[in-house]
């Protein structure tokens, strides 16, 4: 199997669209725990590190806070970029939109693994088909 060329690390754009507003903790809509805004490995905390639930607040750019939906976004799955970075796939329960969000360094590893192996426990698709991908 040919080796892939290493992909350069993607630097995160640092921006604060809410200039002048204090950055503070928020309450998770899933588990109701207080979540600090600052997160290791990402510039925009957009999900709970405990249950991985999020709110649909960003429209096009992470941190823009322009989405009018404000629906609950549940962690549906994970995907991995070519450089090895994990992303959480969130699904909005209100409008149905899908979005990919970077994991943070303090995300619950057990919760991430639980959604990563979910397809293996689904009886509708044979495991051999998943392993062939």
MIDO-347287 format. One record per residue (C-alpha): residue number from 1; residue in one letter; x, y, z. Coordinates in nm, 2 decimals, padded with zeros to 4 digits. Example, Ala and Ser with C-alpha at 12.3 -4.5 7.8 and 13.67 -1.06 7.14 Angstrom:
REM residues 2
<r><zake>1</zake><vexti>A</vexti><u>01.23</u><v>-00.45</v><w>00.78</w></r>
<r><zake>2</zake><vexti>S</vexti><u>01.37</u><v>-00.11</v><w>00.71</w></r>
This chain:
REM residues 133
<r><zake>1</zake><vexti>X</vexti><u>00.00</u><v>00.00</v><w>00.00</w></r>
<r><zake>2</zake><vexti>X</vexti><u>00.15</u><v>00.34</v><w>-00.10</w></r>
<r><zake>3</zake><vexti>X</vexti><u>00.24</u><v>00.58</v><w>00.18</w></r>
<r><zake>4</zake><vexti>X</vexti><u>00.05</u><v>00.90</v><w>00.20</w></r>
<r><zake>5</zake><vexti>X</vexti><u>00.23</u><v>01.23</v><w>00.20</w></r>
<r><zake>6</zake><vexti>X</vexti><u>00.21</u><v>01.39</v><w>00.55</w></r>
<r><zake>7</zake><vexti>X</vexti><u>-00.04</u><v>01.67</v><w>00.56</w></r>
<r><zake>8</zake><vexti>X</vexti><u>00.07</u><v>01.99</v><w>00.71</w></r>
<r><zake>9</zake><vexti>X</vexti><u>-00.10</u><v>02.08</v><w>01.04</w></r>
<r><zake>10</zake><vexti>X</vexti><u>-00.39</u><v>02.32</v><w>01.00</w></r>
<r><zake>11</zake><vexti>X</vexti><u>-00.34</u><v>02.63</v><w>01.21</w></r>
<r><zake>12</zake><vexti>X</vexti><u>-00.66</u><v>02.75</v><w>01.38</w></r>
<r><zake>13</zake><vexti>X</vexti><u>-00.77</u><v>03.10</v><w>01.30</w></r>
<r><zake>14</zake><vexti>X</vexti><u>-00.77</u><v>03.31</v><w>01.61</w></r>
<r><zake>15</zake><vexti>X</vexti><u>-01.07</u><v>03.54</v><w>01.62</w></r>
<r><zake>16</zake><vexti>X</vexti><u>-01.32</u><v>03.68</v><w>01.87</w></r>
<r><zake>17</zake><vexti>X</vexti><u>-01.63</u><v>03.80</v><w>01.70</w></r>
<r><zake>18</zake><vexti>X</vexti><u>-01.78</u><v>03.91</v><w>02.04</w></r>
<r><zake>19</zake><vexti>X</vexti><u>-01.53</u><v>04.18</v><w>02.10</w></r>
<r><zake>20</zake><vexti>X</vexti><u>-01.56</u><v>04.36</v><w>02.43</w></r>
<r><zake>21</zake><vexti>X</vexti><u>-01.78</u><v>04.08</v><w>02.58</w></r>
<r><zake>22</zake><vexti>X</vexti><u>-01.63</u><v>03.88</v><w>02.86</w></r>
<r><zake>23</zake><vexti>X</vexti><u>-01.56</u><v>03.52</v><w>02.78</w></r>
<r><zake>24</zake><vexti>X</vexti><u>-01.72</u><v>03.31</v><w>03.05</w></r>
<r><zake>25</zake><vexti>X</vexti><u>-01.85</u><v>02.96</v><w>03.11</w></r>
<r><zake>26</zake><vexti>X</vexti><u>-02.18</u><v>02.83</v><w>02.97</w></r>
<r><zake>27</zake><vexti>X</vexti><u>-02.43</u><v>02.56</v><w>03.09</w></r>
<r><zake>28</zake><vexti>X</vexti><u>-02.45</u><v>02.25</v><w>02.88</w></r>
<r><zake>29</zake><vexti>X</vexti><u>-02.80</u><v>02.17</v><w>02.74</w></r>
<r><zake>30</zake><vexti>X</vexti><u>-02.73</u><v>01.80</v><w>02.76</w></r>
<r><zake>31</zake><vexti>X</vexti><u>-02.58</u><v>01.73</v><w>03.10</w></r>
<r><zake>32</zake><vexti>X</vexti><u>-02.64</u><v>02.07</v><w>03.26</w></r>
<r><zake>33</zake><vexti>X</vexti><u>-02.28</u><v>02.10</v><w>03.38</w></r>
<r><zake>34</zake><vexti>X</vexti><u>-02.09</u><v>02.44</v><w>03.36</w></r>
<r><zake>35</zake><vexti>X</vexti><u>-01.84</u><v>02.44</v><w>03.07</w></r>
<r><zake>36</zake><vexti>X</vexti><u>-01.54</u><v>02.67</v><w>03.05</w></r>
<r><zake>37</zake><vexti>X</vexti><u>-01.51</u><v>02.87</v><w>02.73</w></r>
<r><zake>38</zake><vexti>X</vexti><u>-01.14</u><v>02.82</v><w>02.70</w></r>
<r><zake>39</zake><vexti>X</vexti><u>-01.04</u><v>02.47</v><w>02.57</w></r>
<r><zake>40</zake><vexti>X</vexti><u>-00.70</u><v>02.32</v><w>02.50</w></r>
<r><zake>41</zake><vexti>X</vexti><u>-00.64</u><v>02.26</v><w>02.13</w></r>
<r><zake>42</zake><vexti>X</vexti><u>-00.91</u><v>02.48</v><w>01.99</w></r>
<r><zake>43</zake><vexti>X</vexti><u>-00.99</u><v>02.85</v><w>01.98</w></r>
<r><zake>44</zake><vexti>X</vexti><u>-01.37</u><v>02.81</v><w>02.00</w></r>
<r><zake>45</zake><vexti>X</vexti><u>-01.53</u><v>02.59</v><w>02.26</w></r>
<r><zake>46</zake><vexti>X</vexti><u>-01.86</u><v>02.48</v><w>02.10</w></r>
<r><zake>47</zake><vexti>X</vexti><u>-01.95</u><v>02.16</v><w>02.28</w></r>
<r><zake>48</zake><vexti>X</vexti><u>-01.95</u><v>02.01</v><w>02.62</w></r>
<r><zake>49</zake><vexti>X</vexti><u>-01.64</u><v>01.81</v><w>02.70</w></r>
<r><zake>50</zake><vexti>X</vexti><u>-01.84</u><v>01.57</v><w>02.92</w></r>
<r><zake>51</zake><vexti>X</vexti><u>-02.13</u><v>01.46</v><w>02.70</w></r>
<r><zake>52</zake><vexti>X</vexti><u>-02.02</u><v>01.62</v><w>02.36</w></r>
<r><zake>53</zake><vexti>X</vexti><u>-02.36</u><v>01.80</v><w>02.32</w></r>
<r><zake>54</zake><vexti>X</vexti><u>-02.36</u><v>02.14</v><w>02.15</w></r>
<r><zake>55</zake><vexti>X</vexti><u>-02.60</u><v>02.43</v><w>02.06</w></r>
<r><zake>56</zake><vexti>X</vexti><u>-02.66</u><v>02.54</v><w>01.70</w></r>
<r><zake>57</zake><vexti>X</vexti><u>-02.53</u><v>02.89</v><w>01.74</w></r>
<r><zake>58</zake><vexti>X</vexti><u>-02.26</u><v>02.92</v><w>01.46</w></r>
<r><zake>59</zake><vexti>X</vexti><u>-02.38</u><v>02.98</v><w>01.10</w></r>
<r><zake>60</zake><vexti>X</vexti><u>-02.08</u><v>02.95</v><w>00.86</w></r>
<r><zake>61</zake><vexti>X</vexti><u>-01.77</u><v>03.03</v><w>01.05</w></r>
<r><zake>62</zake><vexti>X</vexti><u>-01.68</u><v>02.88</v><w>01.39</w></r>
<r><zake>63</zake><vexti>X</vexti><u>-01.74</u><v>03.15</v><w>01.65</w></r>
<r><zake>64</zake><vexti>X</vexti><u>-01.96</u><v>03.37</v><w>01.44</w></r>
<r><zake>65</zake><vexti>X</vexti><u>-02.27</u><v>03.31</v><w>01.65</w></r>
<r><zake>66</zake><vexti>X</vexti><u>-02.50</u><v>03.39</v><w>01.36</w></r>
<r><zake>67</zake><vexti>X</vexti><u>-02.73</u><v>03.08</v><w>01.35</w></r>
<r><zake>68</zake><vexti>X</vexti><u>-03.09</u><v>03.16</v><w>01.43</w></r>
<r><zake>69</zake><vexti>X</vexti><u>-03.18</u><v>02.80</v><w>01.51</w></r>
<r><zake>70</zake><vexti>X</vexti><u>-03.03</u><v>02.76</v><w>01.86</w></r>
<r><zake>71</zake><vexti>X</vexti><u>-03.13</u><v>02.40</v><w>01.86</w></r>
<r><zake>72</zake><vexti>X</vexti><u>-02.96</u><v>02.11</v><w>02.05</w></r>
<r><zake>73</zake><vexti>X</vexti><u>-02.69</u><v>01.94</v><w>01.85</w></r>
<r><zake>74</zake><vexti>X</vexti><u>-02.61</u><v>01.58</v><w>01.95</w></r>
<r><zake>75</zake><vexti>X</vexti><u>-02.28</u><v>01.41</v><w>01.87</w></r>
<r><zake>76</zake><vexti>X</vexti><u>-02.36</u><v>01.17</v><w>01.59</w></r>
<r><zake>77</zake><vexti>X</vexti><u>-02.02</u><v>01.03</v><w>01.49</w></r>
<r><zake>78</zake><vexti>X</vexti><u>-01.65</u><v>01.11</v><w>01.46</w></r>
<r><zake>79</zake><vexti>X</vexti><u>-01.43</u><v>01.14</v><w>01.16</w></r>
<r><zake>80</zake><vexti>X</vexti><u>-01.06</u><v>01.18</v><w>01.12</w></r>
<r><zake>81</zake><vexti>X</vexti><u>-00.88</u><v>01.42</v><w>00.88</w></r>
<r><zake>82</zake><vexti>X</vexti><u>-00.58</u><v>01.31</v><w>00.68</w></r>
<r><zake>83</zake><vexti>X</vexti><u>-00.34</u><v>01.47</v><w>00.94</w></r>
<r><zake>84</zake><vexti>X</vexti><u>-00.49</u><v>01.25</v><w>01.22</w></r>
<r><zake>85</zake><vexti>X</vexti><u>-00.71</u><v>01.53</v><w>01.37</w></r>
<r><zake>86</zake><vexti>X</vexti><u>-01.05</u><v>01.40</v><w>01.50</w></r>
<r><zake>87</zake><vexti>X</vexti><u>-01.37</u><v>01.59</v><w>01.43</w></r>
<r><zake>88</zake><vexti>X</vexti><u>-01.71</u><v>01.54</v><w>01.60</w></r>
<r><zake>89</zake><vexti>X</vexti><u>-02.01</u><v>01.52</v><w>01.36</w></r>
<r><zake>90</zake><vexti>X</vexti><u>-02.30</u><v>01.70</v><w>01.53</w></r>
<r><zake>91</zake><vexti>X</vexti><u>-02.66</u><v>01.68</v><w>01.42</w></r>
<r><zake>92</zake><vexti>X</vexti><u>-02.91</u><v>01.96</v><w>01.50</w></r>
<r><zake>93</zake><vexti>X</vexti><u>-03.23</u><v>01.82</v><w>01.64</w></r>
<r><zake>94</zake><vexti>X</vexti><u>-03.43</u><v>02.13</v><w>01.54</w></r>
<r><zake>95</zake><vexti>X</vexti><u>-03.33</u><v>02.20</v><w>01.18</w></r>
<r><zake>96</zake><vexti>X</vexti><u>-03.14</u><v>01.88</v><w>01.08</w></r>
<r><zake>97</zake><vexti>X</vexti><u>-02.81</u><v>02.04</v><w>00.98</w></r>
<r><zake>98</zake><vexti>X</vexti><u>-02.48</u><v>01.85</v><w>01.01</w></r>
<r><zake>99</zake><vexti>X</vexti><u>-02.16</u><v>02.01</v><w>01.12</w></r>
<r><zake>100</zake><vexti>X</vexti><u>-01.80</u><v>01.90</v><w>01.19</w></r>
<r><zake>101</zake><vexti>X</vexti><u>-01.63</u><v>02.04</v><w>01.50</w></r>
<r><zake>102</zake><vexti>X</vexti><u>-01.27</u><v>01.99</v><w>01.62</w></r>
<r><zake>103</zake><vexti>X</vexti><u>-01.23</u><v>01.79</v><w>01.94</w></r>
<r><zake>104</zake><vexti>X</vexti><u>-01.08</u><v>01.97</v><w>02.23</w></r>
<r><zake>105</zake><vexti>X</vexti><u>-00.79</u><v>01.84</v><w>02.44</w></r>
<r><zake>106</zake><vexti>X</vexti><u>-01.02</u><v>01.79</v><w>02.75</w></r>
<r><zake>107</zake><vexti>X</vexti><u>-01.30</u><v>01.61</v><w>02.57</w></r>
<r><zake>108</zake><vexti>X</vexti><u>-01.41</u><v>01.29</v><w>02.74</w></r>
<r><zake>109</zake><vexti>X</vexti><u>-01.21</u><v>01.01</v><w>02.57</w></r>
<r><zake>110</zake><vexti>X</vexti><u>-01.47</u><v>00.74</v><w>02.67</w></r>
<r><zake>111</zake><vexti>X</vexti><u>-01.76</u><v>00.95</v><w>02.51</w></r>
<r><zake>112</zake><vexti>X</vexti><u>-01.55</u><v>00.99</v><w>02.19</w></r>
<r><zake>113</zake><vexti>X</vexti><u>-01.47</u><v>00.62</v><w>02.17</w></r>
<r><zake>114</zake><vexti>X</vexti><u>-01.83</u><v>00.53</v><w>02.24</w></r>
<r><zake>115</zake><vexti>X</vexti><u>-01.96</u><v>00.72</v><w>01.93</w></r>
<r><zake>116</zake><vexti>X</vexti><u>-01.66</u><v>00.61</v><w>01.72</w></r>
<r><zake>117</zake><vexti>X</vexti><u>-01.74</u><v>00.24</v><w>01.77</w></r>
<r><zake>118</zake><vexti>X</vexti><u>-02.12</u><v>00.29</v><w>01.74</w></r>
<r><zake>119</zake><vexti>X</vexti><u>-02.13</u><v>00.16</v><w>01.38</w></r>
<r><zake>120</zake><vexti>X</vexti><u>-01.96</u><v>-00.16</v><w>01.49</w></r>
<r><zake>121</zake><vexti>X</vexti><u>-02.25</u><v>-00.23</v><w>01.73</w></r>
<r><zake>122</zake><vexti>X</vexti><u>-02.51</u><v>-00.16</v><w>01.46</w></r>
<r><zake>123</zake><vexti>X</vexti><u>-02.65</u><v>-00.50</v><w>01.35</w></r>
<r><zake>124</zake><vexti>X</vexti><u>-02.78</u><v>-00.36</v><w>01.01</w></r>
<r><zake>125</zake><vexti>X</vexti><u>-02.43</u><v>-00.34</v><w>00.86</w></r>
<r><zake>126</zake><vexti>X</vexti><u>-02.19</u><v>-00.64</v><w>00.87</w></r>
<r><zake>127</zake><vexti>X</vexti><u>-01.87</u><v>-00.57</v><w>01.05</w></r>
<r><zake>128</zake><vexti>X</vexti><u>-01.67</u><v>-00.71</v><w>00.76</w></r>
<r><zake>129</zake><vexti>X</vexti><u>-01.82</u><v>-00.44</v><w>00.53</w></r>
<r><zake>130</zake><vexti>X</vexti><u>-01.71</u><v>-00.16</v><w>00.78</w></r>
<r><zake>131</zake><vexti>X</vexti><u>-01.36</u><v>-00.31</v><w>00.81</w></r>
<r><zake>132</zake><vexti>X</vexti><u>-01.32</u><v>-00.32</v><w>00.43</w></r>
<r><zake>133</zake><vexti>X</vexti><u>-01.37</u><v>00.06</v><w>00.40</w></r>
